[in-house]
Amino acid sequence: MKYQNEGFVPETIAALKKELEASKKNFKIVAGEDNSEEFVNFYFIGMHEGKEVIYDAALYTLRLHHASEVYELAEHEAAKKFSNFKGIHYEEDENGNLKPLSSEEEEIGWFMTEIIMDIEEDESVKVQEFVDVDMNHDYGIGLDAALNVDQIDERVITKFVKEFNEDTLVLDDTMYAFQSEEEDVDD
């Protein structure tokens, strides 16, 4: 039988199911450097068209989703103002320290910072909780979701998977805007 991808293959699903039972969890975190308190990539088993399938999920905080949307908008504005803008790329030296930006990158960075501050101040970007399902994913079914929580931890993931699978997940449709948190800088 031809399967859409590995995440639909019964043996792959059975192997993950066995792993989940051994861990006593309803999800498996995908090891990766991108995982943080505000974003976690994980697998879980759910149903699709009456059959079990692996979901490859990315769950993040609404605050992170908002910051991403604001940053994209700032990049778009920078691309309109600076004809050769291709993003700001930070490089490290041999000691792991960040190399200084070029004067043009520095100017673009300041421009983007001002745009971000303006967007946050006038709250022109608002976001709400969501779940997006991607049937054309390369492993199982892709799932992106943002929740209005302070952090993504095991409790949040467990609850999300349970409610998603039981079809009891209720999303908050309130529109939110966030402000960047100012970091304390010690002299």
Secondary structure by P-SEA (a helix, b strand, c coil): cccccccccaaaaaaaaaaaaaaccccccccccccccccccbbbbbbcccbbbbbbbbbbcaaaaaaaaaaaaaaaaaaaaccccccbbbbbccccccccccaaaaaaaaaaaaaaaaaaaacccccccbbbbbccccccbbbbbccccccccaaaaaaaaaaaaaccbbbbcbbbbbccbbbbbcc
